[in-house]
Amino acid sequence: MTNEPRKEFNSSDSPSAAPRPAREDGARRPFGPRKHFAPRRKVCRLCAEKVAHMDYKQVQIVKSFCSDGGKILSRRITGACAKHQRQIAKAVKVNRNLAIMPYSG
């Protein structure tokens, strides 16, 4: 520790503290992670295929809405609408009761 005067740093001295360039419209980009694209909205697969009623006899379709462990997948994951999700849940429960599908994996 000597009695040297402290060096004042300017923003031009360090490359990491360089000011951000302005966009073409003159506005500055907000801080934080950039969103490169908007997430695509999920469409109900059953509505797209025009399935009016989902029942327990359509085993292949019902199994596609379940995980490997036998749990019913949520609407957030499958993209099913509320009406079809209720029908799927009812069909899975009937299939479990009839021993067509397992209760657990």
N, C-alpha and C positions, 0 to 999 in steps of 0.2 A: 504494500500500500504506500504509494508515493503520493506526493501532493501534485499530481498531474491533473489538469482540468478534464472533466468528464466530456466525452465526445457525444455530441447530440446526433442521433440517427434520424435521417429523413426517410420518407417512404421510398425515395429513389435509391437509397443505399442497399436495401435488401430486396431480392427478387420476389420473395414470398409475400411481401407487403405491398406489391404493386397494385395500383387501383384497377378495378375491373373496367373493361371497356364498355361503353354504352352501346345499347342495341340500336338498330337502324331507326326505330321510332323514337329514340331519345330516352326511353325508360330504362332503368337499371334492372337487371335480373335479380329476383329475390334470392336470399340465402337459402341453403338447404339442398336436398337431393333434387335432381332434375327429373321430371316426368317426361319420358321419351314418347310415350303413347298412352292414350286412354285405354283402360281395360275394357275388353269386349264384353258386352252384356250377355249373360247366359240366357238361352232360350229353352223353354221346356221341351224336352225331346218328345214327350207324349202329345203335346199340343201340336207340334210340328208334323207329327205323323198322323194327326187327327184321330187319336185313340179316345173314344167317347168315355168308355168305362174300363177301369183296370180291375181285373179280378184274379183270384188265386190260381186259376188254370193256366195263365200265361207265365209259366215258371221261368223261362229263360229271361224274360223282361224283368220279372220281379227280382231274380238273382243279380241282375246287373246293377240294381240299386242297393245292393248289400255289400259290405266289406268281406274280406276273406274270413274274418272271425265270425261272420254271421250277423253283425250289427247293421242296422238300417242307416244308410248314409244321409246326412242332413241336406236340406234344400240348398244351402249355401254351396255345397260341394257338387251336388248333382244338377242343380239348375232347374229342378222341377217346380211347377207352380204349386200354390197351396192346395188346390183342389186335387191334383194328381198325387201330391205327397201324402195326403190323407188316405187316398185309395191304395197307394203303395204300402203304407204302414199297415193298413187293415189286411191286405193280401199277404204280406210277410207273416203277420201274426196267425192268420188262418193256416198258411203253409207250415209254420212251425208246429201248430196244434195237430195237423194231419201227418206230421213226420215227413213232409216232403222236403223241408229245409231244416237244418240243425239250429238249435238254440244258441250254440256257440261253436267256434271253429276248432 
